[in-house]
Amino acid sequence: MGRIVKADERRALHEAEARFRVAFQNAPIGMALSDLEGRYLQVNPALCRLLGRTEEELLSATSEEVTHPDDYEAQAALERAALSGGEPSYQIEKRYLRPDGTAVWAFMARSVVNNKEGQPLYLISQVVDLTERRRAERALRSSEEETRRILETAQDAFVAIDAEGLITDWNRQAELMFGWARDEALGRPVAETLIPVRHREDHRRGLARFLETGKGSVLGRRLELAALRRDGPEFPVELTIWASSVGDGYRFNALIHDIGERVRAEEELRRQAEELGALHETTLDLIRRLEPTSLLEAILARAAALLGTEHAYLYTVNEDADELVMRAGLGLFAGYVGYRLQRGEGLVGRAWEAAKPMAVDDYQEWPARLPGFDTIRAAVALPLRAGGDIVGALGLVRLEEGLVFGPDEIDLLSRFGRLASVALDNARLYSAAQQELRERRRAEKELERSADELRQANEELRAADEMKSNFVAVASHELRTPLTSVLGFSTTLLTHWDRIPDDERRVQVALIEGQARRLAEMAEELLTMSKLEAGALEIRTRPLDVADAFAQTLSSFPDHAEDFQVEDARGLRVHADPHHVQHILSNYVANALKYGRPPIRVEARERDGWVELVVSDRGPGVPAHFVPRLYEKFAQAQSSEGGTGLGLSIVRGLARAQGGEAWYEPAEPHGAAFGLRLPRA
């Protein structure tokens, strides 16, 4: 059995490795596995294309051999830190060398994969081509150099103001940048012409402070600020201000450079870096997740974070009904889990039907919109695949009017969708393997359960056989003793009747009667036990006064009246069969007189809606080892003085037949206490 489990675990591991290989090979970015010495162990097609090398060429190379010499030491330092127990992953922009000697810039994210003991096993790398980004950076640097040349030749906007803050000079570039002709600008307050309203008071205070102290915090520094065009919109500028003396006053000069393009390029580069980092983190996170619900929730959360929205949903395909069922929702859709859509219904149904992403800029104007979603504005949905089949659909919405999903965002979502699809396929294969493993384990447990049941049945058969043997032995002994007495005295009377005095004859007849009663009681016990086991015992319950039951029971033992202590039980009533209650109490009292010592205490108490009747004595009590078997059939302690061993077994059966219970507990400070619990009337 152990070998089967290990084989299943190995098979599950192999299948998981196969799924990772599929994800690895089909990743849209370069991926590689390498050993701790930098030798490539596995590369995917995307990396081969990026580096212009075949898979065989890369597998025979090391990371150092394909890295530009000027970049390798920086990478090696980061890698040594990761392998020595520092941060287990790092990112770097570096140059790779192609076979023809050309360098290609790339963004590499590399993580250390450890074993269970935390020791490094190998490295996993993800590589993204930065050629276009570097080209943009070179273009940007070229533009900035040109800008500096323009500034040096006064081709930037040049603005001068006097101590009153009025414009005194304005060049051609200022006309083009701000939209004011020179004649219009001269004499205007610079604050109302170029400075946004929110910064004008700061400008006035700074100007006044300089005129008062001769010191200014902005002079001689290159500042990035917001400026105002004539037609109203703000735009970012780079500003350099210096002061010059003019007679008894000052003139303030400024060279102003429009940096809007640079800011937009920086924002785009930052956005791309964030996207690359997010996709890297997403790849690692989703590949590790195999539990379906956790994976779906992670996919949804990651997609919403990538596109900066709080409202998203994820549907899966119900193939049996050919419908979509919402499995996870965020924001507006958090309460719609379980919502169902048909093929082609709503935006997500259209994306499922068309098998491609779909977007609308204003959902309220879209003819196929669904009712009940009046706050949605922009929306986008794309299908998710696993193993080539569409298994679900992902959607995101925005509630802000005019804020749509642009082409770049839809492209980013599509790239994310491909990664999510790989993770879904990975989880699907893992789930199938786990299901097969569960079925095998269930079969093994069923076999174990059947074996346990067979062992238990055999034990019960042995116990029944032993019980039967015990019963035969007990019954033979218990029947033989009274029968021997009856036969002996009967034979004596029949043979010697005339020679036996009348007094002796009466004694012997009385003995015969006593033994006959004993036989009748044994037969009654056997009959009662038989009815209890067959469920055929007649129970006639009615309200019963506990004090009356005590009095009737103790009246059967007139010779021991002085041995009893009876607690006042007046007012307590139970719902029970009087005959069976009498039987139980008589058994308890007889046992106390037979095996215990006086005083024999008979009491009643209320507890949690029940009434408990207890008979206790001050004898030695029941041996601890025998207590668990006390109420079993034919159970007899070594100190017992004969009997069938059915008395207490019948007591418990009668108690349970009336909806109650019978039990034993040691009495304090010593002795035995036998209890009967019955429903209160």
Buried (B, 14 or more C-beta within 10 A) or exposed (E): EEEEEEEBEEEBEEBBEEBBEBBBBBBBBBBBBBBEEBBBEBBBEBBBEBBBBEBEBBBEBBBBEBBBEEBBEEBBEBBEEBEEEEEBBBBBBBBBBEEEEEBBBBBBBBBBEEEEEEEBEBBBBBBBBBEEBBEBBEEBEEEBEEBEEBBEEEBBBBBBBBBEBBBBBBBEBBBEBBBBEEEBBBEBBBBEBBBEEEBBEEBBEBBEEBBEEEEBEBEEEEEEBEBBBBEEEEBBBBBBBEBEEEEEEBBBBBBBBBBEBBBEBEEEBEEBBEBBEBBBBBBBBBBEBBEBEEBBBBBBBBBBBBBEBBBBBBBBBEEEEEBBBBBBBBBBBEEEEEBEBEEEBBBBBBBBBEEEBBBBBBBEEBEEBBEEBEEBBBBBBBBBBBEEEBBBBBBBBBBEEEEBBBEEBBEBBBBBBBBBBBBBBBBBBBBEBBEBBEEBBEEEEEEEEEEEEEEEEEEEEEEEEEBEEBBEEBBEEBBEBBBEBBEBBEEBBEEEEEEBEEEEBEEBEEBBEEBBEBBEBBEEBBEBBEBBEEEEBEEEBEEBBBBEBBEBBBEEBEEBEEBBEBEEBEEBBBBBBBEBBBBBBBBBBBBBBEBBBBBBBBBBEEEEEBBBBBBBBBBEBBEEEBBEBBBBBBBBBEEBEEBBBBBBBBBBBBBEBBBBBBBBBBBEEEBBBBBBBBBBB
